[in-house]
Amino acid sequence: LSMLLNRESCILVYAHILLLAGATELAQFYIDGRSPLILDFVIDAFGGFFGILLMKFFSMNTRELGSPGGVGSSLGGNRLSCV
């Protein structure tokens, strides 16, 4: 999703990552045998941000190799400006 958005909209993507990480931890209040942990929230949020970084990295490497079908090639240039 972040690959399709401009730089200003990336803040919303990051906010959604944090909300999803928080919501999964809060949902664990209602599951027997589970408890929400701050460390789990941090790990979930880091995983989301790391995924965006990986997408940007692989997209840049694909374009440098000159592959016409690379990730983000149909987006009209380098629009991966979230990070």
Order of alpha helices (4+ residues) and beta strands (2+ residues): alpha-alpha
